[in-house]
Amino acid sequence: MKKIASVCGCAMVAVVAFSAVAMADSHVPSSVKARQAVMELNNYYLSILGKMASGKTKYDAELAIASAKSLKLIEAEGIDQSTMWAPGTSTAELGDATRAKPEIWTTWPAIMEPIKGIKVSINAMVDAAGTLEGLQSTIGDVGKSCAACHKYRASR
């Protein structure tokens, strides 16, 4: 039952996030809106986990595990993001509507290498999130894995 609730919750957050991004700018291609919604979901769950790991909020094992599993569903088990990263959807073509640098497409497929690290680090966090110490010992690796791709993201 908890797994169903977690998946339903993840789906509900995805719908809300995608809807908010979709309404924000109608000239932005749907592929960009979709990838931005995925990043918002990642940020949502990582924020929950990061606040717990840093002591900003009280550690809750059930919530930590559910949040880590949600990240796993998005990134490690994976929704297919391949169509979200269409050529012609970088800052060069879309300006401030995206943060994706053109280098994403000029370095393809090398940019996909960090994805392996994301999967490994998220899986490790899922296995360890049942304790505060486990969460604290794994969240840094998730952050480092994410940062490996964020070098291809323009700042605002």
C-alpha positions as CSV (number, residue, x, y, z in Angstrom):
1,M,0.0,0.0,0.0
2,K,2.8,2.4,0.8
3,K,4.4,1.7,-2.5
4,I,1.2,2.5,-4.3
5,A,0.9,5.7,-2.3
6,S,4.4,6.7,-3.1
7,V,4.0,6.1,-6.9
8,C,0.7,7.9,-6.9
9,G,2.2,10.8,-5.0
10,C,5.1,10.9,-7.4
11,A,2.7,10.9,-10.3
12,M,0.6,13.7,-8.7
13,V,3.7,15.8,-8.2
14,A,4.7,15.2,-11.8
15,V,1.4,16.4,-13.1
16,V,1.4,19.5,-10.9
17,A,5.0,20.3,-11.8
18,F,4.5,19.8,-15.5
19,S,1.3,21.8,-15.5
20,A,3.0,24.7,-13.7
21,V,5.9,24.7,-16.2
22,A,3.6,24.2,-19.2
23,M,1.5,27.3,-18.2
24,A,4.6,29.4,-17.6
25,D,5.5,29.9,-21.3
26,S,3.5,28.7,-24.2
27,H,6.3,29.3,-26.9
28,V,8.6,26.8,-25.2
29,P,8.6,23.4,-26.8
30,S,6.9,20.6,-24.8
31,S,10.1,18.7,-24.7
32,V,11.8,21.5,-22.8
33,K,8.8,21.8,-20.5
34,A,8.9,18.1,-19.8
35,R,12.6,18.1,-18.9
36,Q,12.2,21.1,-16.7
37,A,9.3,19.3,-14.9
38,V,11.6,16.3,-14.4
39,M,14.3,18.6,-12.9
40,E,11.7,20.2,-10.6
41,L,10.7,16.8,-9.3
42,N,14.3,15.9,-8.7
43,N,14.8,19.1,-6.9
44,Y,11.7,18.5,-4.8
45,Y,12.8,15.1,-3.5
46,L,16.4,16.1,-3.1
47,S,15.3,19.2,-1.1
48,I,13.4,16.9,1.3
49,L,16.4,14.6,1.7
50,G,18.9,17.4,2.0
51,K,17.0,19.2,4.7
52,M,16.8,16.0,6.7
53,A,20.5,15.2,6.1
54,S,21.5,18.6,7.2
55,G,19.3,18.7,10.3
56,K,17.1,21.6,9.0
57,T,14.1,19.3,9.3
58,K,13.5,16.3,11.5
59,Y,14.6,13.0,10.1
60,D,11.7,10.8,9.1
61,A,12.8,7.4,7.9
62,E,9.6,6.7,6.0
63,L,9.7,10.0,4.2
64,A,13.4,9.6,3.4
65,I,12.9,6.2,1.9
66,A,9.9,7.3,-0.1
67,S,11.7,10.4,-1.4
68,A,14.8,8.3,-2.3
69,K,12.6,5.7,-4.0
70,S,10.8,8.5,-6.0
71,L,14.2,9.7,-7.2
72,K,15.0,6.1,-8.2
73,L,11.8,5.9,-10.2
74,I,12.6,9.1,-12.0
75,E,16.3,8.7,-12.6
76,A,17.7,5.2,-11.8
77,E,14.8,3.0,-13.1
78,G,14.1,5.8,-15.4
79,I,11.5,7.5,-17.3
80,D,12.5,7.9,-20.9
81,Q,14.0,11.4,-21.2
82,S,15.5,10.9,-24.6
83,T,12.9,12.9,-26.4
84,M,13.1,15.7,-23.9
85,W,16.7,16.5,-25.0
86,A,15.9,17.4,-28.7
87,P,18.5,19.2,-30.7
88,G,17.6,22.9,-31.1
89,T,16.4,23.3,-27.5
90,S,19.4,24.9,-25.9
91,T,20.0,28.5,-24.7
92,A,21.4,29.2,-28.2
93,E,17.9,28.7,-29.8
94,L,15.6,29.4,-26.9
95,G,17.4,32.0,-24.8
96,D,16.2,32.2,-21.2
97,A,13.4,29.7,-21.7
98,T,16.0,27.0,-20.9
99,R,19.2,26.6,-19.1
100,A,20.5,23.8,-21.3
101,K,23.9,24.8,-22.9
102,P,24.5,24.0,-26.5
103,E,27.5,21.8,-25.4
104,I,25.0,19.1,-24.5
105,W,24.5,18.3,-28.1
106,T,28.1,18.9,-29.3
107,T,29.5,16.5,-26.6
108,W,26.9,13.8,-27.1
109,P,27.1,10.9,-26.1
110,A,29.9,11.8,-23.6
111,I,27.4,13.8,-21.5
112,M,25.6,10.5,-20.9
113,E,28.5,9.1,-18.8
114,P,27.5,10.9,-15.6
115,I,24.1,9.2,-15.8
116,K,25.7,6.0,-14.7
117,G,27.0,7.7,-11.6
118,I,23.5,9.1,-10.8
119,K,22.0,5.6,-11.0
120,V,24.6,4.1,-8.8
121,S,24.4,6.9,-6.2
122,I,20.6,7.0,-6.1
123,N,20.4,3.2,-5.7
124,A,22.9,3.5,-2.8
125,M,20.9,6.2,-1.2
126,V,17.7,4.1,-1.4
127,D,19.4,1.3,0.4
128,A,20.8,3.6,3.1
129,A,18.0,6.2,3.6
130,G,16.4,4.1,6.4
131,T,18.7,5.7,8.8
132,L,19.9,9.3,9.2
133,E,23.5,8.2,9.1
134,G,22.9,6.2,5.9
135,L,21.2,9.2,4.3
136,Q,24.0,11.5,5.3
137,S,26.6,9.2,4.0
138,T,25.1,8.8,0.6
139,I,23.4,12.2,-0.3
140,G,26.8,13.8,-1.1
141,D,27.4,11.3,-3.8
142,V,24.0,12.0,-5.3
143,G,24.8,15.7,-5.3
144,K,28.2,15.1,-7.0
145,S,26.5,12.9,-9.6
146,C,24.0,15.6,-10.4
147,A,26.7,18.3,-10.5
148,A,28.5,16.3,-13.2
149,C,25.6,17.1,-15.6
150,H,24.9,20.6,-14.2
151,K,28.1,21.9,-15.8
152,Y,26.0,21.8,-19.0
153,R,23.5,24.2,-17.4
154,A,23.6,27.9,-17.8
155,S,23.3,30.1,-14.8
156,R,20.6,32.7,-14.4
